[in-house]
Amino acid sequence: MNQSAIQTFRDCIPLFQVLADEARQDIILLLAEQESLTVNEIAESSRLSRPAISHHLKILRDNKLVSIEQKGTQRIYSLTLDTSVNMLKKLIELVEKECL
């Protein structure tokens, strides 16, 4: 496998780590269904506390999987998957090219 393919694998590690958590998966799936929600709305649909939801949203935001829109005093979260999806597509293409 060439160095570019290896680097692409390495670049995807943080994304895999973020996506490995069940709570974050649940938040992503909820936002996929509802488009945009506040922390309180997400917490109402979760078994986790509001602070725990905020923690997971920060991780998702830091990894560019969600974005925040400020509306008055509310922070509205929505998915922003383009960067991650493109990264995974690149990885899949490299695996198909290099490994199959």
N, C-alpha and C positions, 0 to 999 in steps of 0.2 A: 504494500500500500504506500502511495507516495506521501510526502510530507504535508501537502495541502489537505489530503483526506484525513490524515491524523489530526491536523490542526482543527479541521471542521468538527471532528468528534470531540476534541477538547473544548471547543467553543460551545458545544451543546450541553456540556456537563451541568452548568448552573441551571439551565432550563429543565433538564431531567430531574435535578434535585428539587426544584420548585414544584414540578408536576407530580412528584412522587408522594406528596402529602395528600391524604384523603380529604382533609378539611379544605385545602386549596382547590382540589378537584371539584368539591361540592360548590364552592363559591363560583368557580368558572362556569359550571353547568347552570347554576342559578342565574348568573348574569347573561348567559347565552339564551335562556328562556325569557328573561324579563327585560333585557337590553340595558337598563340602568336602574340602580338602587342605591339607597343610603345605607350606612352602616347598620342603623336600627332595623331597616327592612330586611337586610341580609340576616341579622341576628334573630329576627322573628322566625325565619325559616331554617334556623340551625339549632343544633344542640349545644353550640359553643356560646360563651359569654360575649358581650359586646367588645370588651378589651381583647379577647382572643381573636375575634373577627378583625378588629383593627390591626392587630399584629400580622395576620395573614394577608390582609389587603396591602399593608406596607411592603411585604415581601413580593407580592404580585406586582405592585407598582414599581418597585426597585428593579424588577426584571422585565418591565415594559409589557406586562400582560393585562394590566388595567390602567385606565386613566381616570383623573378626577376633574369634575366640573364644579366650580363653586357657584351655588345659587343662593344668594342671601347668606344665611347661617348654615345652610346644608351643603354637604359635600356629596356629590352624586358620582358613583363609580360605574364604569362601563368597560367592556372588554376592548382591548387593542391588541389583537393577535397577529397582525400582519408581519411584524418583524420575526416573531417566533415561528410562525408557519413557514415563512420564507427560509429561515435557518434550517428547519426540519426537512423541507423540500430539497435543499442543497445537500443535506446529509444523505437523504434517500437516493438522490441521483448519484452521488459519489459511491455509495455502497453498491448500487446496481452496476455501476461502471467498473469499479475496482474489485468487487467480490463475487460477482455472478458470472 
